[in-house]
């Protein structure tokens, strides 16, 4: 994917990237409630020329139902702005089998609609000799339907799971998600599915294809789905701290799950991303030192000790296993960015090593 050669801090993400591929829960809303400021930030990003797509592992609801929810929360959206793992699963199957092929659906109506959109024929019993099994979360999933899916997979049907999320968020806390249901068929048949949703690449590819994105920015709150998926898909990413990932979780992010940028919320789309770099380097945006956060950390990885600055903060990684140090003042998020860069430049940082610096940083606000 081609990259702009200008320093990343020269423009806001909303101006630098043509399409934002936005996760939903934890980014735009939290359960039934909108996240404060999300609708305003998204409206401003659109005004700046950024197109928006809402990309979700949720395969149970249709794009039109999700778009309606977004509109109720003050975010203008059409069904064409929503991309689901059900659609990615349907594309996977349609790429292998001709139109009209029977596909056993162990899932909700959103998955059936996605298959029909691709010209496939949803069925519910193995006796219909399905060429594939598409499994997605449904709150009323029955043993009988799982058993039919298991029979079809055992008999050779192509096995596709919309996503492998082990849990899903509910008002009562995490409950079994599609990944847990998929284990029923895996255990019964010994066969692994092809997974369409995040962090695997089919959903990312589906979103890019549907939007025609040339330089997408993945925006999410989860390291293990959104950010890992962006890394696998070769796209830049913005981690927001309005959902699952905590500030400490961002600092401890492992290789393969490190975002390009970190922001407190979707307002980060409208903010010039500050340079992050070693103490010895100029941080004025000239000469290429204003790297994205992940790239800045990578440049310091081979050093035995390293110091990174962002805004008025300086984060130091002493040699050995000594705790990280943070000094300075300024915007809270800049301190976190400096800590992320210094931690990611290390081979292994533990929570105990990061804790003193996190206490110095304090709470956002």
N, C-alpha and C positions, 0 to 999 in steps of 0.2 A: 504494500500500500504506500503510495507516495506521501511524503511529509513536507510541509511547508518549511522553508529554510530560515524563516525569521525566528528571532528569539521568542520563546513561548510566552514571555511576559509582555510582549508588545501589544497584545490584544486580549480581550476576554475570551473564554471558551465559547461563548455564544457567537462570537464573531469568527473565531478560528476554525470551528467545526461546522459542517453543513447540517448534520442531523444528530440530535441527542437520542440515544436508545435508552429509554428510561425504564428502570424497574418501577413497580407500583407500591406494594406494601412496604412501608418503612422509608419511602422516598417521596411519594405524592400524598399518600394517606397512611394512616395507622389504624387498621381495622375499619370501622365505619366512619372514622373522623378524619378530616383533612389535616395534613401537617401544616402548622402555622407558616404562612408566607409562601407556600408552595405554588399556589395558583398565581399569585402576583409575580413571582420569579419566572414562571413558565411563560406568562404573558409577555414579560419584558424580553425574554430570550427570543420569542417569536418576533417581537418588534425589531430585534437586532438582526433578524434574518435567519435564525436557526429554525429548522424544521424539527418537529417532535414526533417520536414514535414511542409507544408504550409497550414494552416487551416483557412478557410474563410467563413464568412456568405454569401458571394456573391453566389447566386444560378443561376444567369443568364448565366454565362459562363461555359464552360466545363473545366475539369482539363487540357486537352491538350492545350486549348487556354491560360489558366493561365500559364502553364509551358512554353509555347512559349514566353509569355511576360517576364517571369523571365529570360529566356536565353538571350533575347535581352538586358536586363539590366545587363548582366554579371554574373547572378546567375545560374549555371547549375541545371537543374530540369527536371525530367520526369513527365509525367502525373500521374504516381503512387505516386509521392511525394506530390500531391495536394489532399486535403480533403475538400469537400464543404458541406454546409448545405443542398444542394440538395441531396447529397449522404446519409446524415443522415436521411433526410425525407423519402427517398426511403427505407432505411433499416427499419424505423419505420413501414411503410405500409406493406412491405414484411414479417415482423414478424407476421402480423395479418391475411394475406390473401394469398391464394395459387398462384403459378405462373400463368400468363395469365389473372389475374384479371384486369378489366378495372379501370383506375384511371383518373379522370378528372384533367387536368393540366391547372391551371391558372398561367402561368409563361412562361419562355423563354426556348430555346432549351437545355440549360444545365440541367434543371429539367427533361425534357423529356428523355434525354440520361441517366440520373441517374436512372430513373424508369425502362427503358429498361434493363439496366445493372443488375437490380435485378429481371428480368423476368416478370415485370408488363407491362400492355398494356395501353399506354397513349391514352386518348380520349379527345374530346373537347365539347361534348354536354351531358346534363343530360339525354337525351333520351337513351343513351347507358347504363344506369343504373350503374354508377360507384360505386364501393365499397368505394371509398375514393376520397377526393379532396386534391390535393397538390397545395398550393399557394406559389409562389415565385415572386420576382420582375422581371418585364419585362418593358422596356421603352415604348413599344408600346401596353401595356395592354388596351384592349377595354372594353367598358361597356358591350357589348354582352357577352364576356367571363366571366366577373365578375357575370353577371346575371345567366349564366348557372351554375357557381360554387355555387351561392347562392341557386338555386333550388335544386341542388344535396345535399348540406348540410342540407337544410330544410327537404329533404326526407330521411335523416338518414345516409348519407355518412360520413365516418370517416374524420374529418377535420384536416389537417396538414399544418402548415405554416413553411416555411423554416427558417424564422427568424422574429423577431418583431421589427427590427430597424425602428424607426419612420422616420429617415432621412438617406440620403446617401450623401457622399461628392461629389461635382462636382466643376469644375473650376469656376462656378458662385456662389459657396457657397452651404450650405445644401439644398437639395430638398427632396420631399416626398419619403420615402423608403417603403419597403414591409410592415412594421408595419402599415403605414398609409393606404395602400391598403387593408390590412386584416380587418381594421375597417369597411370597406364597407359591407363585408359579416357578420361580427359580428352584426352590426347595423340592417341589414336586417333580420337576422335569430335568433338573440339572443343566438347564440352558440359560444363558445370559442374554438379556435384551440389548438391542441397540437403543441408546438413550438420545432423545431429540433435544431435551431442554438443557438449560444452563447446569453445569459449566461446559457441557459438550458443545461442539460447534454448529450443529444443524440449526438451532434456533437463531444464533447470531447470523448465520448465512441467510436464513429466511428473512430476518429483519432488514439486512442490507439489500437483499434482492427486492423486497417489497417497497422500500423507500428510495432505492437508487442512490444510496449514500456513497459519496466518494471519500469522505473523511469523517467517519462517525465517531462520536464520543459516547462510550458506555457510562451510564450513571446509575449507581446502585449503592445499597447499604450493606451488602453481604460480601465478604471476601471469598467464600467458598463457592458462590454461584456467579454473582455479577462480575466481580473483579477477575476471578480465575477464568471465567468465560471470555472476558475481553482479552486477556493475555493469550489464551489459546487461539482466539480469532484474529490476533494481530492488530487490535484496535487500542487506542488510548482510552483511559478511564478516569472518572471522577468518583471518589468515595465520599458519600455524605454520612454524617454522624447522627442522623435522625431515626435510625432503625436498629438493626442487630449489632453492628460493630461498635465497640466502645473505643475511646481514645487509646487506651492501653492495647486493645486488640489491633488497632492500626499500627502502633509502634512495633508490635510483635509479629506482624504479618510475614508469613514465610515466603520464600522465593516462589514465584508463580502465582502469588495472590497479592501482589503489591500494585496499588493504583498509580497512575501517572500524576494525579492531583488529589488533594484532600481538602474538603471544605466542611463547614459546620452544617450546611443545608443547601438547598437548591439555589440560594442566593449566590453560591460560588460560580454559577454559570455567568454571572454578570460582573464578577470581580476580576481585575487584572491579577493573574497568578504571580506572586512575588518570586524573585529568583532565590534558589537554594543552592549554596555552594560552599566549598572549603574556605576556611578563614583566609588563606593566602591569596585567594582569587578575588578579582574585582566582581562586585555584585550589582553593577549598574545596568546590566542588560546588554552591554557592548562586549564583543569578543567571544560570544558563545558560552558564557558561564551561567546564564540563566536557564539552566536545564530544567526540564520537568523533574519532579521530585524523585521518581524512580531512577531516571538517568543520572541525576546528581549522586545518588547513593551508590550506583554501580561504579562511578568513577573513583570513589574512595575505597572500594572494597579491598584492594590489595595492601592498603596501608596498615602498619601495626598500631597506629594511633591516628585519630582523625577528628577534626573539628568542623562543624557545619554551622553556617549562619543563615537566618531568615528573618527579615525585618530587624527588630531590635534584639533578637534572641541569638544566643550562641550555645550549641549543644556539643559536648565533648565526649568522645569515647576513649577513655584511657586504655593503655595496653593491658592485656591479661583479662581477668574477670572482674575488675573493679567496676563499681556502678557508674552508669552514665551521669554526666553532670550537665546542668542547665543553668545559665545565667542570663541576665538581661531583663528586658521589659518590652511591652508593646502588645500587639494584638495576640490574643490567646492562641488562635489558630496558627499563627506564624511560629510560635514556640513548639506546637505539636509538629509542624512540618519539619522544623530543624531536628527534632528528636527522631522522627521517622527516618530522615535521611541518614543520621549518624547510626541508628540501630540497623538499618538495612545495609549499611556498608560493612557490617560485622558478619562474622561467620555464624555466631549464635549469641543471641541476647535473650536472657530469661526475664521473667516478670520481676524477680528479686533485683536484678541489675538495673531495670528500668524504674523501679518504684521510687527511689529518691528524687529523680528528675521529674517524675509525674507529680510528686507532692509539691515540688517547687513550682511547677506549671499551674497547679490548682485546677479549679473547675472552670468550664467555659462561662463567659459572661462579661 
